Amino acid sequence: MSDNEKPTLLIIDGHSLAFRAFYALPVDSFQNREGQHTNAIHGFIAMLINLLKAEKPTHLAVAFDISRYSFRTREYPEYKGTRGETPPEFVGQIPLLEEALAAMNITTISKEDFEADDILATLATRGAAQGFKVFVVSGDRDAIQMINDDVTLLYPNARGVSELKRYDRDTVFERYGIEPHQYPDVAALVGETSDNLIGIDKVGEKTAVKWINQYGSLDEVLAHADEIKGVVGEKLREQQDRAVRNRKLNHLLTDIDLPVGPTDLERKPINETAVREVFDKLQFRTLLERVLKIAQAEGGVEGESETSVPVAVVEENPVPVVRTMVDEELAKWLKTVTADGTKPLGLRLEHVSGELTGFGLSSLDESAYVPWAAGRPDYTALETWLSSDSPKYLLGSKQQVKVLAGSGSTCVAWPSTRASRRG
């Protein structure tokens, strides 16, 4: 089958591209009537529209990080430790972006304890094996290792997300002088500032590429370290543990368990009603016209389906959209939806054999899921709310409070008022 006959899978690193869009567009120029900044959402969707026109994917998904913590931070707590706090103007934009993508019928994927790049690497590997032509959109250079004859990387340039450079095997070799699968070996030796991975002192990219071409791999470079002369040889022998650690951490997983596979990601018609509603909330008039135009050109606008709920019922008793959140996003959501702790939320503890695995939170029109991992700082907002006097409604509260008490949570000041516990 020729490339022109293959289905096309387009997979995007949501956080990576949203952050780049945030810094590419002026914050103060994009703000909706509620005061929420929207520049990252605007830039991301504008980029997405261009990608849909250019690549015409048959299958599409966007992967998001749930948290800045993962199995990599357990292995090396300093991983990405140099990254600063999330800009306050960025907080709140990812949930709204996910809402816009849902209205456009685009699948979003995240997985607790893993990074978006691991999701992309898994989908890219499976897609290539299943006969797809795969395009990966990411601003993380670790994504270079995914490139092969069936997988192309679209990498944003320094000006943001308006232009994407196409990296295939030839482009990687022209730029670095190595094969794509060797890039992590070079990065392990040099280090990666953005991930706070310190490389071997005195070893730059040219030296690392020379060694990898000479010996074939990082393992072989280390096996022949005694042959390397001079100061760089001494540093390599003294600090080889750094390279081993870096290589372990920059390796992207290609076999994680996901709820969907490449064939499940076939593009669907957008929900015009939902798109109009979300884009009106974002005040994206021009982008709305562009989204509807491209959808109509592709025959991809759906009306009310035969199984849809009548509009009157939806308006009276809407089904809350569930958002997976931790960290600053959760803190802002809790502050907003509870009106600074004065409005109640429904609370449901998810547990397996008495072991806490997550929290479900819901108001009348919004819901959130918080996957649980004790002792991590990105759960501070949740623990503060749990230990506060903000009203909470539970069903089967005795069992749930028992699970909470044994969870390792620091919420020792569980509210004592009976009015906050129903069930």
N, C-alpha and C positions, 0 to 999 in steps of 0.2 A: 504493500500500500504506500503510495507517495504521500509526501507531507501535505499536499493540497487535499488529499482524500481523508486525512486523519481528522477525528474530532479534536477540538482545541480546548484545553483546560487552562484557565487563567486563575491563579491563586495569588492573593495579596496579603502582605504583612500590614494589618490595619494600624497598629500603634506606630510602627516605623514611619509609614507614609503620613499618618495624621500629624505626628510631631513635626515632620518636615514641612507640611502645609501650614502648621501653626506658626513656624518661624519665617515662612516665606511671605505670608500675607499680614498686613498691619492689623493688630488686635483691635484697635479702636474703630476701625472701619466696618467691623462685622459684629453686630450686637442686635439681639432681637428685642421685642417690646418688654420682655421680662428682665432684661438686663444680662442675659446669658450671652457670653462671647461665642461666636460661631465660625471664626476664621478657619480653624482646622477642618471643620465639617465642609465648609464651602470649597476649600482647596482640594480636599480628598474627592468630593463628588465631581468636581470639574475634571480632575485627573481621570476618574473612573469613566466619565462620559467619553473622553478622548480615547481611552483604551478600548472601550466597546466599539467605537467607530473604526479604530485602526486594526485591532486584532480579531474582531468578530468572534469572540469565544462561544463555543457551544455549551461549555460548562464553566462555572464560576463560583468562587468562594472567597471570603475574607476571614483571616485568622487574627485573633486578638489575644494579647497577654491578659490574664486575670490579675496578676500581681507581679511585683518586681522580685518576688521570692520564688525559688524553684529548687529542684534537686541540685542545681549547680551552686546555689548559695549555701546549701547544707554541706556540700563538698568543700567549698571555699567561701567563707562568709564575706570576704572582701570583694567577691565577684560583683562587678558593676558598682562598687562602693563609692566611686568618685562622681557618680551622677548626682546632680543636685535634686532638691525637692521639685515636685511637679509645679510649674507655674500656676498660680491661682486662676488665671484666665483660661487655662486649658481644662481645668477640672469641670466636669459636667458635659464636656463635648463628646466623649466617647459613647456614653449611653444614648445621646441624641443621634450620633452617627449610626449606631447600631439600629436605632428605631427607623431611621431613614432607609437603611439598607433592607430592613425587614419589609417596609412598605414597597420597596422595589423588587421584592421576592428574591433577594440575594441571600444565600446561606452564610451565616457567620458561625465560626467555630472557635472555641477556647477550651483549654483543659488545665485543670488545677495541677500545679507542680511542674508544668512544662511551659516552654516559651513558644511564641507563635512560629518561630523558625522551625521548631521540631514538627509542628503540624504541617507546615509547608513542605518540609523535607519528606515526610511520610506520604503526603498526597502526591508530590512530584514523583517519587519512586514508584508508587503504585500506578499512577497515571501513565508513566512511560512504559511500564510492564504490560499495561492493558491497551496499548496502542494509541495513546493520546500524544498530541504535540502539546508540550507543557510550557507555559510562560509563568515565571515567578517574578512578582514585583516586590522588591524589598530594598531598603536603604542600609541593610546590614551586610557588611562584606563577607561574613561567614556564609552567606547564601551562595557565594561563588562555588563552593564545594558541590552544590547540587547540579551544576552544569554538566551536560553530556550531549550526545547527538540528538536527544529527544527533549532536552530541557534547556531553555534559554532564560537568562536573568535580565530583567528590565530594571536598571538601577538609576535613581534620580541624580541629576547633576547638582552642582553647588547652588543653583538658582532656585531650588525647591523641588516641586513635583511637576512643573509644566513640561519639562523635557526629560525623557528617560533614555539612557544609553543602553544599547542592546549588547549583552555579553554572551557570546557563544564560545566554543572551545578555541577557535582561532583568535578571537578578541582577547581572551585570557592569556593565551600564549604570547600574543603580540605585546600585551601590557606587562606581563610578569615573567615571561620566559619559562613557564611551567604549565603542566596540565591542571585543569580545575581541581581534581581530587588531591593535588599536592599543595593547594593553597593553605589549608589548615596547618600543614607541617611548617611552611614558611612563617605563618602567623605565630605559631607556637615558639619559634626561635626568636622572632623580632619582638613579640608581645603586641598587645592591643590596648591602647590607651582608653578607648571608649568602654571597654569591659573591665578595666583595671587589672589587666593581666600583664605582669612585668616580664619582659623577655630577658635574654642573655645580654649582659653588659657588653658593649663594643660590637654587637652583632646587628648590622642594618639589613635592609631588604636585599641589597646586592650580594652580600656575603651569604645570607641564608639561601637565596636562590642558587648560588654557585654550589653550595654544599648539597642541596637537594638534587640538583642535576648530576652532581658527581657520584653521590651515593644512592640516590633513588628514593629515599624516604627518611623521615626523622629517626626512626628506629635504627636505620643503618648509619646515619650520621653519628648517633650516640655510640653505636657499636664500634665505630672507627675514631672516636674522639681522641684517642692517644696519638693518632697520625697527624692531627691538625696542629700546626706549629704556631708559635708566637703568643701574644697576649690574648687573642681571641680564642685560641685553643685552651689556654689556661682557664679563661672565664667559662667556656663551655663545659669543661670537666668539673669546675667548682659549682656551677649553677644549673647543671642539667636537670635537676628536679623541677626547676621552673618550667622548662620546655615540656617535660612529661605531664605536669599539671595542666599547662595551657592546652596541650593537645587533647587531653581528656575532656576539658571543659568546652573547647570550641568545636568538638565533634557533634554534628546534628543527628538526632535520632531519626531513623527512617522506618520504624516499626511500632510506633505507639498506637494504642487502641483508640480509635476514633468512632464517633457515632455514625459517620457517613464515609463513603468512599467516593472515588472520582465519578463513577457512573451515577451517583445520587445527586450530583451537582448540576444537572442539566438546567439551563436557563429557563425561567418561567416568565409568563407575562407579568408586568407590574400591576399592582393594585392601584388604579388611578385615584380612587376615593381616598385611600390611605396616604398615597403620595401627596395629594393636594393638601390633606390635613396636616401632615408633618412639615411640608415645605412652607405652608402658611405660618405655622408656629415658628419656623426658623426665619421666615421672611426672605425666602429665596425665590423671588418671582422669575428672574431670568433663568436660573438653574431649573426651575420647574418646567419652563417652556422647552428647555433643551432636553430634559429627561423625557417629557411626553413626546417630543418630536422624534427622538431616536427610537422610542418604544413603538410609536405608530408606524415608523418606516420599516421596522422589523416585524410588524404585526403582533406586537407584544403588549397590548393593553387589555386587561380583563375587566369585565363589568362585574355585576353582582352574580355570583355563582348560584346554581340551583340549590346548593346546600347552605347558602349563607343565611345568617340570622336576619330577620327583618330589621330595618334601620331603627324603627321606634324602640324595639327591645334593646338593641345595642346601645342606644343613647341612654336608656333608663338604667340598665344594669350591665355595664361594660365588663369584659373579661380583662383583668389587668395583664399587661405585658410583663413578663418576668425578666429581670436583668440580673446577671451575675456580677457582683461588685465586692470590692474590698478597698481599703486604703482611703485616699482622698475622695474618690468617687462616692464611696459608701457614706463617708462623713457628710458630704454635701447633701446627698439624697436624704439621709436621716434628718438633717436639720430642716430641709425644705418640707418633706412629707409629714413630719410631726409638728410643724410650726414651732420649732425650738422646744420640742418636748411636751407641748400642751395637748396634742391630738393623739389618740390611741392608734396602735398598730396591732394587727393580728400576728401572733408569733407561733411558729411550729418548729420543733427541733427534729432534725433528721438524724436517726441513729441506727446502727447495725449492732445487734447483740449487746445493747446497752452502751455502745461506744459512739460518742457524738461525731457526726460527719458533716453536718451543715445546719444552717438556719434558714427558714423561710419567713419573710416579713411581708405584710400586705396591708395597704390601706384600701379604701373603696375602689380606687382606680389605678393603683400602682403596686407592683410586687417586686421583691428582690430576693435573690438566693445568695447566701454567703457560705461558701465551702469553708469548713473549719480545720484549722491546724493550730494547736495550742502553742502559746509562747511566741508568736510572731508579731512584730510591731504593726503590721498592716491591719490588725484586728482591733486596734485601740478604740476606734469610733464605736464599734459594735459593743465592746465591753463597757464603755462609758454609758451607752444607752441602756444596756441591760441592767447596770447597777444603779441607774437613776430612778426617779419616781415617775418618769414618763409612763402613762398608762399602757398596759399590754394585755391582750386578750389571748388566752390559751384554751385549747380543748384537751382534756386529759392532763391538767396541769401538774398533778402530783408526780406522774411518771416522768414528765418532761423536766420538772425541777430536779428530780433525782438524777436524771441523765446529766443535766447541766452541772450539778454539784460534783459529779465524778469526772468531768471533762478536762480538768486541768485549767479551766478558765479562772481568771483573777476576779471574776464577778462575785465577790464575797458578800456584797451589800445588796443582795436580791431584795426588791421591794416587798414589804410585808403586808401591804394593804390588800385585803381580799377583793376589793373592787377592781384591781388590775388583773385578776386571774379568773377566768370564766371556764367552767368545766368541771 
